């Protein structure tokens, strides 16, 4: 069972104490998503229809019903047998509500269903399968850790949550002070505040260590057309408090005080997995990473300038949220937005905060407040708000419309960090120079500069070294974090010179990542070995790194990380044990099998390699990495014809992995299946056109096929990718000669 603390410093029982002075705020909160973040499932509290409703699921009829006051969902278990599961808690409020059951004592899992709380006229008031594509081996299947409340969701949906996972028993003894997001979740311990309210004259700042209100109440346009705060900007921790939940981040320990964001979390940067190249939301990014890019954040706007912090609702309706600062006369006009008033396209959010739908029904708006850039769509493929509505038109059409409305505007065609990020993500030859300009240009937001720096991991060089060294000394923790990523491409002795000061960083997530990157310094030869003092510093931070992994010990990745660390330190048996722990804790975590198999490869035991990888494929026959590793094992044994089938599966299930496809092509070429090899090489080229190995291989295969025009095409591409290479120049001349002498 989930334990609720009886000795909370400030739990739900104390909301009456808040209401003594803050009745309106408590009233607002009681109608908020925070109040309804989670609760006990009863007929009165849930929004879903449990009156014996049914929905098709896995060829059966899942059923939602109640027996007296107890709620149940009947669905096929992992053996396909219809099983009734008691509903323990509801989760969330609108536009959908999820439900949980106790899979084992203390371990709460989400049902694969959700209730659509929208009105019937909007398609709501129905049960639906939340992730219909999920299979039992997938991380987000209802039985797996991706749908586990204790590890994935509880920290943000309850107050002062303590995970309480015990590895020895593989059980959770989780606890919280309040089942939902209470006053203490944002304000922290109220003891001193209550003492201040009672008249204790020794209590300062109303009893709170940090101010979390708005930095300034409002902004106005000055005579030069620039937005300026109407009052002094106060230092505030509001953004950090909100970010602890409203950001995409990894967690390193149970949360502390609400404002200690960078001590317990490592925020995600603008990576290609999470954001489009121009910083627009792609995956579920939870606002902070978007807002950090905005001019609003840079000017001092905080969440509570627009949102009532207790109800969560906008303070003002529709465009008035924006025109409280921006001129309604200027911006609420057809001349500005080009659309009929009070229709789609005339509202500020339509163009500057386009929505992306997640979880099938949950439309979330982008908080980076970007100006639509269809020209960037043409250059990089990023979406734009214009074509988001006008899907039957082209980006060129949208660009032309904007130019007609705003002939003197200077946004279209201007430099944007999207161009540099796209160049890096597609491995363009000049990407390093573009990233350097972004990383060191103070006019860009810190999160953009940090994201450019992190991408320099793929483009190491002297420019990157300078950017890394500057970022290590930067006051902004996300740039120090990014410096660690960028430095990982260099030899460890160079990394030490760049990063060792971060072992003493004030933020634990930075210390542990720096330590992990510098691990190899502990195995250096005597001439480059660390001093005793530095060795102690590194070991102390590595101990913290191990603590972070133990905090996530319910997940396979944590044990795999520990195995990788042990392997790098030469502790091979320990590494093997950690990989086995990963498999025991989370059997669907395929990297653990692959890394364990690699231990056996190092020992020269190909039989154990293949046994381990077949174990992985028994769990998940679609595991592309396991197929690939098994194929490589068979190749090492000279069983190349047997390897073909597994390599084909690797590229079937890993269809976007250019490395797998390229290796498959080389194997086909080795088996003299040249036409098939060409097909695969062209696939790999489409995915990574700036990979010189692929261009070289294509050119060579076309030479063998006596298709010299195509061979020359890829040879010239290779010359662009590797400029000034004499051997490539000679190859081009040889192809021209062969073409000239062709009968």
C-alpha positions in Angstrom: 0.0 0.0 0.0 1.0 3.6 -0.4 1.9 5.2 2.8 0.7 8.7 3.7 2.9 10.6 6.2 1.1 11.4 9.5 3.8 13.9 10.5 3.8 16.1 7.4 5.2 19.5 7.8 2.4 20.8 5.7 -0.2 18.4 4.3 -3.8 18.5 3.1 -5.0 18.7 6.7 -3.4 22.2 6.8 -5.4 23.7 3.9 -7.8 25.1 6.6 -4.9 26.9 8.1 -4.2 28.5 4.6 -7.8 29.4 4.2 -7.8 31.4 7.4 -6.0 34.1 5.4 -6.1 32.9 1.8 -9.6 31.8 1.2 -9.8 32.9 -2.4 -6.5 31.2 -3.3 -7.7 28.0 -1.6 -11.0 28.2 -3.5 -9.1 28.7 -6.8 -6.9 25.7 -6.0 -9.8 23.4 -5.2 -11.0 23.8 -8.8 -7.6 23.3 -10.3 -5.8 20.5 -12.1 -3.3 20.6 -9.3 -6.1 19.8 -6.8 -7.3 17.0 -9.1 -3.9 15.7 -10.0 -4.6 12.4 -8.2 -7.1 11.1 -5.8 -8.8 7.9 -4.4 -11.1 6.4 -7.0 -14.7 6.4 -5.8 -18.0 6.7 -7.7 -18.1 10.4 -6.6 -14.6 11.3 -7.5 -14.0 9.6 -10.9 -15.1 11.2 -14.2 -15.3 7.9 -16.1 -18.5 6.0 -16.7 -18.3 2.8 -14.6 -21.9 1.7 -15.3 -21.0 -1.6 -17.0 -19.5 0.1 -20.1 -17.4 -1.9 -22.5 -14.6 -1.3 -25.1 -12.9 -3.7 -27.5 -9.3 -4.5 -26.3 -7.1 -7.3 -27.7 -10.0 -9.1 -29.2 -12.0 -9.0 -25.9 -14.4 -6.7 -24.3 -12.8 -4.7 -21.5 -15.5 -3.8 -18.9 -15.8 -0.8 -16.6 -18.2 -1.4 -13.7 -18.7 -1.1 -10.0 -19.8 -3.4 -7.2 -21.3 -1.2 -4.6 -18.8 1.6 -4.0 -15.8 -0.5 -5.4 -14.7 0.3 -9.0 -13.3 -2.4 -11.3 -11.9 -2.7 -14.8 -11.9 -6.2 -16.3 -9.4 -6.8 -19.1 -7.1 -9.5 -20.5 -4.1 -10.2 -18.2 -0.7 -11.0 -19.6 -1.9 -14.6 -20.3 -4.9 -13.3 -22.2 -7.3 -14.3 -19.4 -10.1 -11.8 -18.5 -9.3 -10.5 -15.1 -11.1 -7.9 -12.9 -8.7 -5.3 -11.4 -9.8 -3.0 -8.6 -9.3 0.7 -9.5 -7.3 2.3 -6.7 -6.8 5.9 -7.8 -7.8 8.3 -10.5 -5.1 10.4 -12.2 -5.5 13.7 -13.8 -8.7 15.7 -14.6 -9.2 16.9 -18.1 -9.2 16.5 -21.1 -8.6 12.9 -20.1 -8.5 11.0 -16.8 -6.5 7.8 -16.2 -6.8 5.1 -13.6 -4.5 2.9 -11.6 -4.4 -0.5 -10.1 -2.0 -2.2 -7.6 0.0 -4.7 -9.7 1.9 -5.9 -6.6 2.1 -4.5 -3.0 2.9 -0.8 -3.3 3.5 -0.9 -7.1 0.8 1.1 -9.0 0.4 0.7 -12.7 -1.9 2.6 -15.1 -4.6 0.8 -17.0 -4.3 1.0 -20.8 -7.5 3.0 -20.9 -8.5 6.6 -20.3 -11.7 8.5 -20.1 -12.2 11.3 -22.5 -13.6 14.1 -20.3 -14.4 16.4 -23.2 -18.1 17.1 -24.1 -19.9 14.7 -26.4 -20.0 17.4 -29.0 -16.2 17.5 -29.0 -16.0 13.7 -29.4 -15.6 13.1 -25.6 -17.5 11.2 -22.9 -16.0 7.9 -24.0 -13.5 5.3 -23.0 -10.5 4.8 -25.3 -7.3 2.8 -25.4 -4.5 5.2 -24.7 -1.6 3.5 -26.4 -3.2 0.9 -28.7 0.1 0.3 -30.5 1.9 -1.0 -27.4 2.9 -4.6 -27.1 3.9 -6.5 -23.9 7.6 -6.0 -24.6 7.2 -2.2 -25.1 8.3 0.2 -22.3 4.9 1.9 -22.3 2.7 -1.3 -22.2 0.5 -1.3 -19.1 2.6 -4.0 -17.5 5.9 -2.2 -17.9 7.8 0.5 -16.1 6.9 3.2 -18.5 3.4 2.9 -17.1 4.5 2.7 -13.5 3.2 5.5 -11.2 5.8 5.2 -8.5 8.7 5.9 -10.9 7.2 7.9 -13.7 4.5 10.2 -12.4 4.1 10.3 -8.6 6.8 13.0 -8.1 4.7 15.6 -9.8 1.1 14.5 -9.1 1.5 14.3 -5.3 3.3 16.4 -2.6 6.6 15.5 -1.0 6.7 12.1 -2.6 9.3 9.6 -1.5 9.7 6.7 -3.9 11.0 4.1 -1.4 12.1 1.4 -3.8 13.9 -1.6 -2.2 16.0 -3.6 -4.7 16.4 -6.7 -2.5 12.7 -7.3 -2.3 11.9 -5.5 -5.6 9.1 -3.6 -3.9 8.0 0.0 -3.4 7.1 1.5 0.0 6.3 4.9 -1.5 4.9 7.7 0.7 3.6 11.3 0.2 2.4 14.1 2.4 -0.6 14.9 0.2 -2.1 12.7 -2.5 -2.4 15.7 -4.9 -0.4 18.9 -5.6 -1.0 20.8 -2.4 0.1 24.2 -1.2 3.4 22.8 0.1 4.3 21.5 -3.4 5.0 25.0 -4.5 5.4 27.0 -1.3 7.3 24.5 0.8 7.3 24.1 4.5 4.9 26.7 6.0 5.9 26.4 9.7 7.8 29.7 9.7 5.1 31.4 7.6 2.4 30.4 10.1 4.6 31.6 12.9 5.0 35.0 11.1 1.2 35.1 10.6 0.8 34.5 14.3 3.0 37.5 15.0 6.5 36.1 15.6 8.6 39.2 15.0 11.8 37.1 14.6 10.5 35.6 11.3 11.6 37.5 8.2 10.3 37.5 4.6 6.9 36.3 5.8 8.6 33.0 6.8 9.7 31.9 3.3 13.3 31.7 2.2 12.6 32.5 -1.4 10.2 34.8 -3.2 8.2 32.9 -5.9 5.9 35.6 -7.1 5.9 37.4 -10.5 9.1 39.3 -11.2 7.1 42.4 -12.3 3.3 42.9 -12.7 3.2 44.1 -16.3 5.1 45.3 -19.4 4.5 48.2 -21.6 5.9 49.5 -24.9 8.2 52.5 -24.6 8.7 55.3 -27.0 11.2 53.2 -29.0 8.7 50.4 -29.4 10.5 48.1 -26.9 8.7 46.2 -24.2 9.8 47.3 -20.7 8.6 46.3 -17.2 6.4 48.9 -15.5 8.1 48.2 -12.1 11.4 46.9 -10.8 12.1 43.3 -11.7 12.4 41.3 -8.5 14.5 38.1 -8.2 12.1 35.2 -8.2 12.3 31.4 -8.0 9.0 31.0 -9.7 10.3 29.5 -12.9 12.4 26.9 -11.0 9.4 25.9 -8.9 7.2 25.4 -11.9 10.0 23.7 -13.9 10.3 20.9 -11.3 7.2 19.4 -12.9 6.5 21.4 -16.0 9.8 20.4 -17.8 11.2 17.4 -19.5 13.9 16.2 -17.1 15.5 13.3 -15.4 15.4 12.9 -11.6 18.5 12.2 -9.5 16.9 12.0 -6.0 13.7 12.6 -4.1 12.8 16.2 -4.4 13.8 18.7 -1.8 12.5 22.3 -1.4 10.3 23.4 -4.3 12.9 25.8 -5.7 15.8 23.4 -5.8 15.2 22.4 -9.4 18.8 22.0 -10.6 19.8 20.1 -7.4 17.4 17.2 -8.0 16.7 17.3 -11.8 18.7 17.4 -15.0 16.6 19.2 -17.6 16.5 18.1 -21.2 18.0 20.4 -23.9 16.6 21.0 -27.3 17.5 17.6 -28.7 16.2 16.2 -32.0 14.3 13.5 -30.1 12.3 16.1 -28.2 12.1 19.3 -30.3 12.1 20.3 -33.9 15.3 22.0 -35.1 13.8 25.5 -34.5 12.8 24.6 -30.9 9.1 23.9 -31.5 7.7 21.1 -29.4 7.9 17.6 -30.9 7.6 15.2 -28.0 5.9 15.9 -24.7 8.1 18.7 -23.4 6.0 20.3 -20.6 6.4 24.0 -21.4 9.7 24.9 -19.6 12.1 24.1 -22.4 9.9 26.1 -24.8 9.4 29.1 -22.5 13.2 29.3 -21.9 13.6 30.1 -25.6 11.2 33.0 -25.5 11.6 36.7 -25.5 9.1 36.7 -22.7 11.3 34.8 -20.4 14.3 36.9 -21.3 12.3 40.1 -20.5 11.3 38.8 -17.0 7.8 37.4 -17.7 6.9 34.6 -15.3 4.1 32.0 -15.4 1.9 34.0 -13.1 1.9 37.0 -15.4 -0.5 35.0 -17.6 -1.8 32.2 -15.3 -3.5 32.4 -12.0 -1.0 30.3 -10.1 -3.7 28.7 -7.9 -6.4 27.9 -10.4 -3.9 27.4 -13.3 -6.4 29.2 -15.6 -5.5 32.2 -17.7 -6.1 35.4 -15.9 -7.7 37.0 -18.9 -9.7 35.5 -21.8 -8.2 34.9 -25.3 -6.2 37.8 -26.8 -6.5 39.9 -23.6 -3.9 37.7 -22.1 -1.5 39.1 -24.6 -2.9 42.6 -24.9 -2.4 43.3 -21.2 1.1 44.1 -22.4 1.1 44.3 -26.2 -1.0 46.9 -28.0 -4.4 45.7 -29.0 -4.6 48.5 -31.5 -1.5 47.1 -33.3 -1.9 43.4 -33.0 -5.7 42.8 -32.8 -6.1 43.9 -36.4 -6.5 42.3 -39.8 -3.5 44.3 -40.9 -1.4 42.4 -38.5 -2.7 38.8 -38.7 -4.5 38.8 -42.1 -7.6 37.0 -40.8 -11.2 38.0 -40.2 -11.6 39.0 -36.5 -12.8 36.4 -34.1 -12.0 33.5 -36.5 -9.2 31.0 -36.4 -6.0 32.8 -37.3 -7.1 36.1 -35.6 -6.2 34.9 -32.1 -2.6 35.4 -30.9 -2.2 31.7 -29.9 -3.1 30.5 -33.4 0.1 31.8 -34.9 2.4 32.2 -31.9 1.4 29.3 -29.7 0.4 26.4 -32.1 -1.0 23.3 -30.4 0.2 19.8 -30.7 -2.1 16.9 -29.6 -0.7 14.3 -27.2 -2.4 11.3 -25.7 -4.9 11.5 -28.5 -7.0 14.3 -27.1 -4.7 16.6 -25.1 -3.8 19.7 -27.2 -0.9 21.6 -25.6 0.4 24.9 -26.8 4.0 25.8 -27.6 5.3 28.4 -25.1 8.2 29.6 -27.1 6.0 32.3 -28.7 7.7 32.0 -32.1 6.9 34.0 -35.2 5.8 31.7 -38.0 8.7 30.9 -40.3 7.6 29.0 -43.5 11.0 29.8 -45.0 12.5 27.5 -42.3 10.0 24.8 -43.3 11.5 25.0 -46.8 15.0 24.8 -45.5 14.8 22.3 -42.6 11.3 20.7 -42.7 10.2 22.2 -39.4 6.4 22.9 -39.1 5.0 26.3 -39.2 1.7 27.7 -37.8 0.5 28.8 -41.2 0.6 25.4 -42.8 -0.6 23.8 -39.6 -4.0 25.3 -40.6 -3.6 25.6 -44.3 -2.5 22.0 -44.9 -3.6 22.2 -48.5 -1.1 25.0 -49.2 2.7 24.9 -49.5 5.3 26.7 -47.3 6.1 28.9 -50.3 2.5 30.0 -50.4 2.6 30.8 -46.6 5.8 32.7 -47.1 4.3 34.8 -49.9 1.2 35.6 -47.7 3.4 36.9 -44.9 5.4 39.0 -47.3 2.2 40.5 -48.6 1.0 41.4 -45.2 4.3 42.5 -43.8 6.5 43.7 -46.7 8.9 45.5 -44.4 9.3 42.7 -41.9 12.8 41.4 -41.4 12.1 37.9 -39.9 11.7 35.9 -43.1 15.1 35.0 -44.4 16.9 36.0 -41.3 19.4 33.8 -39.5 17.9 31.3 -37.1 19.5 28.6 -34.9 17.3 26.0 -36.7 19.7 26.2 -39.6 22.7 25.3 -37.4 20.8 22.6 -35.6 19.6 21.1 -38.8 23.1 21.2 -40.3 24.4 19.3 -37.2 21.6 16.8 -37.1 22.1 15.9 -40.8 25.9 15.9 -40.5 26.6 18.8 -42.9 30.3 19.5 -43.3 30.1 23.1 -42.0 28.0 22.4 -39.0 30.8 23.0 -36.5 31.2 26.6 -37.5 27.5 27.2 -37.4 27.2 25.6 -33.9 30.1 27.7 -32.6 28.4 30.9 -33.6 25.2 29.9 -31.8 26.9 28.6 -28.7 29.0 31.8 -28.2 26.4 34.4 -29.3 25.0 36.0 -26.1 21.9 37.2 -28.1 20.6 33.7 -28.1 18.7 32.2 -25.1 20.8 30.1 -22.7 18.9 26.9 -23.6 19.6 27.5 -27.3 23.3 28.1 -26.7 23.5 25.0 -24.5 21.8 22.9 -27.1 24.2 24.1 -29.7 27.1 23.2 -27.4 25.8 19.7 -26.7 25.6 19.1 -30.5 29.3 19.9 -30.7 29.9 16.3 -29.4 29.5 15.4 -33.1 31.8 18.2 -34.3 34.9 18.3 -32.1 37.6 20.8 -32.8 39.4 23.9 -31.5 36.3 26.1 -31.8 34.4 23.6 -29.7 37.2 23.5 -27.0 36.9 27.3 -26.6 33.1 27.1 -26.3 33.4 24.3 -23.8 35.9 26.1 -21.6 33.7 29.2 -21.5 30.6 27.2 -20.7 32.3 25.4 -17.8 32.7 28.7 -16.1 29.2 29.9 -17.0 26.8 30.7 -14.2 24.0 29.0 -16.0 23.8 25.3 -15.0 22.4 24.1 -18.3 25.4 25.4 -20.2 27.7 23.6 -17.7 25.7 20.5 -18.3 26.0 20.9 -22.1 29.7 21.4 -21.8 30.0 17.9 -20.4 28.2 16.4 -23.4 30.3 18.4 -25.9 33.6 17.4 -24.2 32.9 13.6 -24.3 34.3 13.5 -27.9 37.8 14.3 -26.7 40.5 12.1 -25.2 40.0 11.7 -21.5 43.1 13.7 -20.6 41.7 16.6 -22.6 38.4 16.2 -20.9 40.0 16.3 -17.5 41.6 19.7 -18.3 38.3 21.0 -19.5 35.8 19.6 -17.0 37.5 18.6 -13.7 36.4 21.8 -11.9 32.8 20.6 -12.4 33.5 17.8 -9.9 33.0 20.5 -7.3 29.9 22.0 -8.9 27.1 23.2 -6.6 24.6 21.0 -8.4 24.7 17.3 -7.9 23.5 16.3 -11.4 26.4 18.2 -12.9 28.9 16.7 -10.5 27.8 13.2 -11.3 27.8 13.6 -15.1 31.2 15.2 -15.0 32.5 12.3 -12.9 31.1 9.7 -15.3 32.7 11.4 -18.3 36.0 11.5 -16.5 36.0 7.9 -15.2 38.8 6.8 -17.5 41.2 9.0 -15.6 41.3 6.3 -12.9 42.8 3.8 -15.3 45.5 6.0 -16.8 49.2 5.0 -17.0 51.5 6.6 -14.4 52.6 9.5 -16.6 49.0 10.8 -16.8 47.7 9.5 -13.5 45.8 11.8 -11.1 47.2 13.1 -7.9 45.8 11.5 -4.8 43.7 14.6 -4.1 42.2 14.6 -7.6 41.6 10.9 -7.5 39.7 11.4 -4.2 37.6 14.2 -5.8 36.7 12.0 -8.8 35.9 9.0 -6.7 33.7 11.1 -4.4 31.7 12.3 -7.4 31.5 8.8 -8.8 30.1 7.6 -5.5 27.4 10.2 -6.0 26.8 8.9 -9.6 26.3 5.4 -8.1 23.8 6.8 -5.6 21.8 8.4 -8.5 21.7 5.0 -10.3 20.6 3.3 -7.1 17.8 5.8 -6.7 16.6 4.6 -10.1 17.3 0.9 -9.2 13.8 -0.2 -10.3 14.8 0.5 -13.9 17.1 -1.5 -16.2 18.9 1.5 -17.4 20.3 2.3 -13.9 21.9 -1.1 -13.6 23.2 -1.0 -17.1 24.8 2.4 -16.3 26.5 0.8 -13.3 27.6 -2.1 -15.5 29.1 0.3 -18.1 30.9 2.1 -15.3 32.3 -1.1 -13.8 33.4 -2.2 -17.3 35.3 1.0 -17.9 37.0 0.5 -14.6 38.1 -3.0 -15.6 35.7 -4.6 -13.1 34.3 -7.1 -15.6 32.7 -9.5 -13.2 30.9 -6.6 -11.5 29.8 -5.3 -14.9 28.3 -8.8 -15.7 26.4 -8.8 -12.4 25.0 -5.3 -13.0 23.8 -6.3 -16.5 22.1 -9.4 -15.0 20.5 -7.2 -12.4 19.1 -4.9 -15.2 17.6 -8.0 -16.9 16.1 -9.2 -13.6 14.6 -5.8 -12.7 13.3 -4.9 -16.2 13.4 -7.9 -18.6 12.3 -5.8 -21.6 15.4 -3.5 -21.4 17.3 -4.8 -24.4 20.6 -2.7 -24.0 21.3 -4.8 -20.9 21.3 -8.0 -22.9 23.4 -6.5 -25.7 26.0 -5.2 -23.2 26.1 -8.5 -21.3 26.7 -10.3 -24.7 29.6 -7.9 -25.3 31.2 -9.1 -22.0 31.1 -12.6 -23.4 32.5 -11.3 -26.8 35.4 -9.8 -24.9 36.0 -13.2 -23.3 35.8 -14.9 -26.7 32.7 -16.9 -25.8 30.5 -16.6 -28.8 28.2 -19.4 -27.6 27.3 -17.3 -24.5 27.0 -14.2 -26.7 24.4 -15.9 -28.9 22.6 -17.5 -25.9 22.2 -14.1 -24.3 21.0 -12.4 -27.4 18.5 -15.2 -28.2 17.2 -14.7 -24.6 16.6 -11.0 -25.5 14.8 -12.0 -28.7 12.6 -14.4 -26.8 11.4 -11.3 -24.8 11.2 -9.0 -27.8 11.6 -10.5 -31.3 11.5 -7.0 -32.7 14.6 -5.9 -30.8 16.7 -4.5 -33.6 19.9 -4.0 -31.5 19.8 -7.7 -30.4 19.3 -8.9 -34.0 22.3 -6.7 -35.1 24.5 -7.9 -32.3 23.6 -11.6 -33.0 24.3 -11.1 -36.7 27.8 -9.6 -35.9 28.5 -12.6 -33.6 27.6 -15.0 -36.5 29.9 -13.0 -38.8 32.7 -13.4 -36.4 32.2 -17.1 -36.5 32.2 -17.1 -40.3 28.5 -17.9 -40.5 27.7 -15.0 -42.8 24.7 -16.6 -44.5 23.0 -17.2 -41.1 23.9 -13.6 -40.2 22.0 -12.2 -43.2 18.6 -13.1 -41.7 19.3 -11.3 -38.4 20.8 -8.3 -40.1 17.7 -8.1 -42.2 15.6 -8.1 -39.1 17.8 -5.5 -37.5 17.1 -3.1 -40.4 13.4 -4.1 -40.6 12.8 -3.2 -36.9 15.4 -0.5 -36.8 14.4 1.1 -40.1 15.8 4.6 -39.2 19.2 3.3 -38.0 21.5 4.2 -40.9 24.4 2.3 -39.2 22.5 -0.9 -39.2 21.5 -0.5 -42.8 25.0 0.4 -43.9 26.4 -2.7 -42.2 23.7 -4.8 -43.8 24.7 -3.4 -47.2 28.4 -4.3 -46.6 27.3 -7.9 -45.6 25.2 -8.2 -48.8 28.2 -6.9 -50.8 30.4 -9.5 -49.2 28.0 -12.2 -50.2 28.1 -10.8 -53.8 24.5 -9.6 -53.7 25.5 -6.3 -55.3 22.0 -5.1 -56.4 20.6 -5.8 -52.9 23.6 -4.0 -51.4 22.9 -0.9 -53.6 19.3 -0.8 -52.4 20.4 -0.8 -48.8 23.1 1.8 -49.4 20.6 4.1 -51.0 18.3 3.7 -48.0 21.2 4.6 -45.7 22.1 7.6 -47.9 18.6 8.9 -47.7 18.8 8.8 -43.9 22.3 10.3 -43.6 23.3 11.9 -46.9 26.3 13.5 -45.3 28.0 10.3 -44.1 31.2 10.0 -46.2 31.5 6.2 -45.7 28.1 5.7 -47.4 29.0 8.0 -50.4 32.3 6.2 -50.8 30.6 2.7 -50.8 28.0 3.8 -53.2 30.6 5.2 -55.6 32.6 2.0 -55.4 29.6 -0.2 -56.1 28.5 1.8 -59.0 32.1 1.6 -60.4 31.8 -2.2 -60.1 28.5 -2.0 -61.9 30.0 0.2 -64.6 27.5 2.9 -63.9 30.0 5.7 -64.0 27.6 8.7 -64.0 26.2 7.5 -60.6 29.7 6.6 -59.4 30.9 10.1 -60.2 27.8 11.7 -58.5 28.6 10.1 -55.2 32.4 10.6 -55.6 31.7 14.3 -56.0 29.5 14.3 -52.9 32.3 12.6 -51.0 34.6 15.4 -52.1 32.2 17.9 -50.6 32.1 16.0 -47.4 35.9 15.6 -47.2 37.3 18.6 -48.9 41.0 18.8 -49.9 41.5 15.0 -49.9 43.9 14.0 -52.7 42.8 10.4 -52.8 39.2 11.4 -53.4 40.4 13.8 -56.2 42.3 10.9 -57.8 39.2 8.6 -57.5 37.1 11.2 -59.3 39.7 11.5 -62.1 39.8 7.7 -62.4 36.0 7.5 -62.7 36.1 10.2 -65.4 38.7 8.2 -67.3 36.6 5.0 -67.0 33.6 6.9 -68.2 35.5 8.3 -71.2 36.9 4.9 -72.2 33.5 3.1 -71.7 32.5 1.4 -75.0 
